[in-house]
Amino acid sequence: MTTQLTHEAAISQRLEAYYFQGSYEGDLNKLKQIFHPGTRLFGDVKGQPYSKTLDEWLEVVANRQHPKDSGKPFKGEILSIKAVNSVAVAEVQVTAYDMVYHDFLSLHRIDGKWVIVSKIMSGISQ
Protein backbone atom coordinates (compact mmCIF):
# COMPACT_ATOMS: atom_id res chain seq x y z
CA MET A 1 0.00 0.00 0.00
CA THR A 2 2.82 2.41 0.82
CA THR A 3 4.32 1.93 -2.64
CA GLN A 4 0.98 2.70 -4.29
CA LEU A 5 0.60 5.86 -2.18
CA THR A 6 4.16 6.85 -3.09
CA HIS A 7 3.39 6.34 -6.80
CA GLU A 8 0.17 8.32 -6.51
CA ALA A 9 1.97 11.16 -4.71
CA ALA A 10 4.69 11.25 -7.39
CA ILE A 11 2.10 11.26 -10.18
CA SER A 12 0.12 14.01 -8.46
CA GLN A 13 3.23 16.15 -8.06
CA ARG A 14 4.19 15.76 -11.72
CA LEU A 15 0.65 16.46 -12.95
CA GLU A 16 0.50 19.65 -10.86
CA ALA A 17 3.99 20.87 -11.80
CA TYR A 18 4.05 19.96 -15.48
CA TYR A 19 0.59 19.19 -16.85
CA PHE A 20 -1.51 21.82 -15.07
CA GLN A 21 1.21 24.50 -14.81
CA GLY A 22 2.42 23.86 -18.35
CA SER A 23 -1.13 24.08 -19.69
CA TYR A 24 -1.85 27.25 -17.70
CA GLU A 25 1.35 29.01 -18.77
CA GLY A 26 1.53 27.56 -22.29
CA ASP A 27 5.00 26.32 -21.34
CA LEU A 28 5.97 23.72 -23.94
CA ASN A 29 9.08 22.71 -21.99
CA LYS A 30 6.97 21.79 -18.96
CA LEU A 31 4.49 19.91 -21.13
CA LYS A 32 7.31 17.97 -22.81
CA GLN A 33 8.48 16.90 -19.33
CA ILE A 34 5.16 15.15 -18.61
CA PHE A 35 4.28 13.75 -22.06
CA HIS A 36 6.06 10.84 -23.73
CA PRO A 37 7.06 11.90 -27.29
CA GLY A 38 4.84 9.19 -28.81
CA THR A 39 1.69 10.27 -26.97
CA ARG A 40 -1.60 10.37 -28.91
CA LEU A 41 -4.57 12.49 -27.86
CA PHE A 42 -8.13 11.39 -28.66
CA GLY A 43 -11.63 12.43 -27.69
CA ASP A 44 -14.22 15.03 -28.53
CA VAL A 45 -14.50 18.78 -28.16
CA LYS A 46 -18.02 20.22 -28.20
CA GLY A 47 -19.21 16.89 -29.62
CA GLN A 48 -16.71 16.84 -32.50
CA PRO A 49 -14.11 14.06 -32.83
CA TYR A 50 -10.59 15.05 -31.79
CA SER A 51 -7.34 13.26 -32.66
CA LYS A 52 -3.82 14.67 -32.54
CA THR A 53 -0.24 13.57 -32.15
CA LEU A 54 1.68 15.20 -29.32
CA ASP A 55 3.52 17.46 -31.79
CA GLU A 56 0.24 18.60 -33.37
CA TRP A 57 -1.22 19.37 -29.93
CA LEU A 58 1.91 21.24 -28.81
CA GLU A 59 1.66 23.37 -31.95
CA VAL A 60 -1.92 24.29 -30.98
CA VAL A 61 -0.72 25.18 -27.48
CA ALA A 62 2.14 27.29 -28.88
CA ASN A 63 -0.17 29.29 -31.15
CA ARG A 64 -3.04 30.07 -28.77
CA GLN A 65 -3.43 32.63 -26.04
CA HIS A 66 -2.34 30.97 -22.83
CA PRO A 67 -4.86 30.74 -19.99
CA LYS A 68 -2.46 32.73 -17.78
CA ASP A 69 -2.67 35.66 -20.22
CA SER A 70 -6.38 35.33 -21.02
CA GLY A 71 -7.70 36.63 -17.70
CA LYS A 72 -10.23 33.79 -17.68
CA PRO A 73 -10.47 31.23 -14.88
CA PHE A 74 -8.22 28.18 -14.99
CA LYS A 75 -8.41 25.20 -12.70
CA GLY A 76 -6.74 21.81 -12.82
CA GLU A 77 -8.09 19.13 -10.52
CA ILE A 78 -7.01 15.54 -10.00
CA LEU A 79 -10.13 13.41 -9.53
CA SER A 80 -8.43 10.04 -9.08
CA ILE A 81 -5.18 8.16 -9.58
CA LYS A 82 -4.78 4.39 -9.74
CA ALA A 83 -1.26 2.94 -9.95
CA VAL A 84 0.01 -0.62 -10.28
CA ASN A 85 3.77 -1.15 -10.48
CA SER A 86 4.96 1.07 -13.37
CA VAL A 87 1.56 1.89 -14.94
CA ALA A 88 -1.21 4.21 -13.84
CA VAL A 89 -4.39 5.97 -14.87
CA ALA A 90 -5.30 9.47 -13.73
CA GLU A 91 -8.68 11.11 -14.14
CA VAL A 92 -8.41 14.90 -14.17
CA GLN A 93 -10.59 17.89 -14.96
CA VAL A 94 -9.30 21.13 -16.46
CA THR A 95 -11.38 24.30 -16.67
CA ALA A 96 -10.02 26.79 -19.21
CA TYR A 97 -11.25 28.99 -22.07
CA ASP A 98 -14.89 28.71 -20.97
CA MET A 99 -14.54 24.93 -21.39
CA VAL A 100 -14.45 21.99 -19.03
CA TYR A 101 -12.13 19.20 -20.16
CA HIS A 102 -12.48 15.77 -18.58
CA ASP A 103 -9.27 13.81 -19.22
CA PHE A 104 -8.26 10.20 -18.69
CA LEU A 105 -4.46 9.99 -18.72
CA SER A 106 -2.52 6.74 -19.06
CA LEU A 107 0.89 7.02 -17.44
CA HIS A 108 4.00 4.86 -17.40
CA ARG A 109 7.06 5.20 -15.17
CA ILE A 110 10.07 5.41 -17.49
CA ASP A 111 13.57 5.97 -16.12
CA GLY A 112 12.06 6.72 -12.72
CA LYS A 113 9.68 9.43 -13.98
CA TRP A 114 5.94 9.21 -14.57
CA VAL A 115 4.97 10.34 -18.08
CA ILE A 116 1.66 10.52 -19.93
CA VAL A 117 1.63 7.98 -22.77
CA SER A 118 -2.01 8.43 -23.84
CA LYS A 119 -4.72 11.03 -23.30
CA ILE A 120 -8.42 10.66 -23.98
CA MET A 121 -10.65 13.59 -23.22
CA SER A 122 -13.97 15.27 -23.65
CA GLY A 123 -14.40 19.04 -23.72
CA ILE A 124 -17.72 20.82 -23.25
CA SER A 125 -18.66 24.49 -23.02
CA GLN A 126 -19.45 25.80 -19.55
C-alpha positions, -999 to +999 in steps of 0.1 A: +000+000+000+028+024+008+043+019-026+010+027-043+006+059-022+042+069-031+034+063-068+002+083-065+020+112-047+047+112-074+021+113-102+001+140-085+032+162-081+042+158-117+007+165-130+005+196-109+040+209-118+041+200-155+006+192-169-015+218-151+012+245-148+024+239-184-011+241-197-019+273-177+014+290-188+015+276-223+050+263-213+060+237-239+091+227-220+070+218-190+045+199-211+073+180-228+085+169-193+052+152-186+043+137-221+061+108-237+071+119-273+048+092-288+017+103-270-016+104-289-046+125-279-081+114-287-116+124-277-142+150-285-145+188-282-180+202-282-192+169-296-167+168-325-141+141-328-106+150-318-073+133-327-038+147-325-002+136-322+017+152-293+035+175-318+002+186-334-012+194-299+019+212-288+017+234-320-019+243-310-007+252-275+021+273-289-002+293-311-030+301-288-034+326-260-023+310-228-049+307-200-025+327-178-027+357-202-064+353-210-077+366-177-102+338-177-105+312-149-082+282-150-084+252-127-067+218-128-081+191-105-070+155-100-101+134-095-084+100-091-052+082-096-048+044-097-013+029-100+000-006-103+038-011-105+050+011-134+016+019-149-012+042-138-044+060-149-053+095-137-087+111-141-084+149-142-106+179-150-093+211-165-114+243-167-100+268-192-113+290-221-149+287-210-145+249-214-144+220-190-121+192-202-125+158-186-093+138-192-083+102-187-045+100-187-025+067-191+009+070-174+040+049-174+071+052-152+101+054-175+136+060-161+121+067-127+097+094-140+059+092-146+050+103-181+017+105-199+016+080-228-020+084-238-047+110-233-084+107-240-107+136-232-140+153-237-144+190-237-177+208-233-187+245-230-194+258-196 
